[in-house]
Structure formats: C-alpha cells, structure tokens
Amino acid sequence: MHLSRYFLPVLRETPKEAEIVSHQLMLRAAMVRQSSAGIYSWLPLGLRVLKKIEAIVREEQNRAGAVEILMPTIQSADLWRESGRYEAYGKEMLRITDRHERQMLFGPTAEEVVTTIFRDSIRSYKDLPRNLYNIQWKFRDEIRPRFGVMRGREFLMKDAYSFDLTKENARAAYRRMFVAYLRTFARLGLRSVPMKADTGPIGGDLSHEFIVLAETGESQVFCHKDLIEGEIPDANTDFYGDLGPIFDKWTSLYAATEEMHDAARFEAEVPAEKRVSARGIEVGHIFYFGTKYSEPMGCRVQGPDGQQITLEMGSYGVGISRLVGAIIEASHDASGIVWPVPVAPFEVAVINLKAGDAATDAAALDVKRRLENAGIDVIYDDTDERAGGKFATMDLIGIPYQVIVGPKGVKAGEIEIKDRKTGERETLAIDTGLERVITSIMDQRVLV
C-alpha cells in the first residue's frame, strides 16, 4: 500500500475529549472517528487491526471445536420475555418498536437467540456436545460512554455458547474455552490473568474474567505473580483431552478483581514477594450458567433412556473492538503505539527519504516488492514530507519495523532498519537487512 494513496488523516495534537492513552492514540493515529457518543467509525488503519484481532480469535475458537454462525443484531423482545430477562436487564438495553408495533431490541448479548436456534434444531443427545459462536456488533446503552472503544455503546464481540447433556460435560466445555482464551490473548501479544468473577445479569455460578495488566486499567486487581509468568498451553493442546490439570493450575492461585478481593485471604495464601496489586482491563468473560436459559425456553433433547433432558449451557465473550484499546493501553510509549507483530496494521513501513529521485524510488519499490513477496504487510511512504515527519508518523501508528531507504544508502547498497519496540537502528546490506526483518516477523506472528 502506497501512503500517498492511503487514507490516514493523523492528528499532531491530542484531542481534548480523549481521557485515556488508547483513546488519544486511536484518534491521533487515524484509527477511529466518533460518530456520536460511544459510537465510532473505523478508519482503514483501525479496521486492519480489528480484522487481525478477529482472525486470531476465530482461529482459536475453531481450534477449540466451536462452530461459527452469524446471528442478527436486532432481536425480538418476545425471546427475552421467554428467558425472563427483558424487564430485568435494565436501561442498557436499547428497546425498539418497528412499524408493526412489535417490540424489538438491539442485542446486548445473544443467549436467547442461540438457545432458540438450538432448541428448534437439535432433538437427540447424539448431537451433543456443541459450541456455537458469533462475531457480531452489539449495543449497550451505557449511561456514560467514555474512554473511546474501551467503554463505548456499540462494540464488536465474539460470543460463544456451549450446549451439553450433563453438568460434568458442561464444565469440560468451560475448561476448553478457558484454555482457548489463554492462547488467544497470548497470540495477541497480551498476558491475561483469569480471575474468578461475579456472574452479573448473565447468570450462573461459575465465571472468570480475563484481565490484562496495564497502568491505565479501569479497576484494581490482585493476583499471584506466577499467573503473570505462567506457561501458556501450546498449539498441540488436545482440547478434547483432560484439561483439568491446566485449568486447576491457573485457578488454584489467588486472583481477584477489586469487587471479589479478599484481603485476608490474599495475605494468607500469597507470599509477600509474590503479591501483585495492579490496574487491569477486562478483555474476556466466560460463564457456566447451567439451565438458566434452557429451562425457561424449553431447550431439551431426548436422552439415552428416551427421557427429555434440559441442556446445560455456558457463554464465552471476547470484546474484539475493546481489545484494540486494551493492546494500546498495554503497549505504547511517548511517541505513540507499539503494536505486537500479530495485530499490527502493517508489519513494515518502507520509508523513501527522497521520493521523486529515480534511484531511490527504484530501490524503495524493490524493497517493498521483496517484502510483499515474502508475505509481509507493507505500508510504503512515498510522500514528499520531510524525513522527521515520516518517522514521527510511523512511530505514532506503531509499525513494528521501519526500513529506511535513502540516496546515500542506495549508493552503498544498504538500508537502515528501526525496531519500533526497542528503538534500535541498524544499517545493513539490503539482502541481510531484509532477511533479518522477514525472519523476525515470522517468528513473532504466532507467539504460542
């Protein structure tokens, strides 16, 4: 992609309405623009990041055996009355009346819709277990939307729903998603800590929030240090094997949000040198709620003995658009965003220091072509802006590697490479430099 043809209206000044770092940088880096309170348009750069996060989430859901569907954003109020949640959910639900005076709503979640789909489609225990997931825009009418995409009203969410015959099988499904979440966040360049959580309006008696530690996090969290340094399950994990040991390892150590924190227990269970008290951002939430929805909505199958059995259910959410902000909160510096390679909008910025010079243009385009032929995502700065402005823009938008091509380097057969994360710059022969960049990116694409 040539920057001269791209849509990247970056801002040099920080907008006054942006309170936290991720909101400030997403506006400055031309990732989003506010449409109305808590509702954003995603510009090309932001959309690329959103799609990369979505792809990783999808890969890990598929790996864990979940099957993707697509459910509507607008739902019937009658479904929510069946489950008993229509009146209980509160003012965060955006209620709508269509032209036929039918009561509808913009879905804040989809337990009712998916339960109906399953109830009307599956009859026998032989069709279990199943886990259906959906990546769709949701809407919750926050009383005070703030912090950009971190607490907006419209957001992109992955929500999965498991259906099982027994409580034992349902808890096994819960463990599969638990492990899938550990892998997902690690692949995004984040270290998430699972913490036992309140089930809230979703319901049930088993729930975990996945928290990313960041200085600008929205809440205080407390945990054992080993959870931050623990080994993530690898790509060869058997999701239909016994995941109990992995689950037990991650849940046996103390971890709690401010709301669930027990100071006395924290001090009793965690050695002083292992105690972590920090700010955290919720990026995922999983629930096992048994028959909360299947019972009132009649979601049953015929069991092995011919009797009707009410299904056990769980739900599993990841805030995909929220993750964009969370990654920035966890990975930035004074110059701008520092994207982990797997979610970077572009992996390399090729910077032409003298656009219009025939030799420099030819060399820069050749570098761009060679990187793209190796499967690297490249943004090519072919603008006539001064060098300092080019570097500042690429630092701001967080491209992991800058490959700098200038007239002097072209004559010497060299390029300069900058690592955005470390700030290190190195001048190398073109072949050597490109090989190093390509190898480094390939190594970082899959972190676990």
Stockholm file with secondary structure:
# STOCKHOLM 1.0

chainA/1-448         MHLSRYFLPVLRETPKEAEIVSHQLMLRAAMVRQSSAGIYSWLPLGLRVLKKIEAIVREEQNRAGAVEILMPTIQSADLWRESGRYEAYGKEMLRITDRHERQMLFGPTAEEVVTTIFRDSIRSYKDLPRNLYNIQWKFRDEIRPRFGVMRGREFLMKDAYSFDLTKENARAAYRRMFVAYLRTFARLGLRSVPMKADTGPIGGDLSHEFIVLAETGESQVFCHKDLIEGEIPDANTDFYGDLGPIFDKWTSLYAATEEMHDAARFEAEVPAEKRVSARGIEVGHIFYFGTKYSEPMGCRVQGPDGQQITLEMGSYGVGISRLVGAIIEASHDASGIVWPVPVAPFEVAVINLKAGDAATDAAALDVKRRLENAGIDVIYDDTDERAGGKFATMDLIGIPYQVIVGPKGVKAGEIEIKDRKTGERETLAIDTGLERVITSIMDQRVLV
#=GR chainA/1-448 SS CBGGGSCCCCCSSCCTTCCSHHHHHHHHTTSEEEEETTEEEECHHHHHHHHHHHHHHHHHHHHTTCEEECCCSEEEHHHHHHHTCTTTSCTTSEEEECTTCCEEEECSCCHHHHHHHHHTTCCBGGGCCEEEEEEEEEECCCSSCBTGGGBCSEEEEEEEEEEESSHHHHHHHHHHHHHHHHHHHHHTTCCEEEEECCCGGGCCSEEEEEEEECTTCSEEEEEETHHHHCCCCCTTCCTTSCCHHHHHHHHSSCEEEGGGCCHHHHHHHSCGGGEEEEEEEEEEEEEEEETTTTTTTTCEEECTTSCEEECEEEEEEEEHHHHHHHHHHHSEETTEECCCGGGCSCSEEEEETTTTCHHHHHHHHHHHHHHHHTTCCEEEECCCCCHHHHHHHHHHHTCSEEEEECHHHHHHTEEEEEETTTCCEEEEEHHHHHHHHHHHHHHHHCCC
#=GC SS_cons         CBGGGSCCCCCSSCCTTCCSHHHHHHHHTTSEEEEETTEEEECHHHHHHHHHHHHHHHHHHHHTTCEEECCCSEEEHHHHHHHTCTTTSCTTSEEEECTTCCEEEECSCCHHHHHHHHHTTCCBGGGCCEEEEEEEEEECCCSSCBTGGGBCSEEEEEEEEEEESSHHHHHHHHHHHHHHHHHHHHHTTCCEEEEECCCGGGCCSEEEEEEEECTTCSEEEEEETHHHHCCCCCTTCCTTSCCHHHHHHHHSSCEEEGGGCCHHHHHHHSCGGGEEEEEEEEEEEEEEEETTTTTTTTCEEECTTSCEEECEEEEEEEEHHHHHHHHHHHSEETTEECCCGGGCSCSEEEEETTTTCHHHHHHHHHHHHHHHHTTCCEEEECCCCCHHHHHHHHHHHTCSEEEEECHHHHHHTEEEEEETTTCCEEEEEHHHHHHHHHHHHHHHHCCC
//
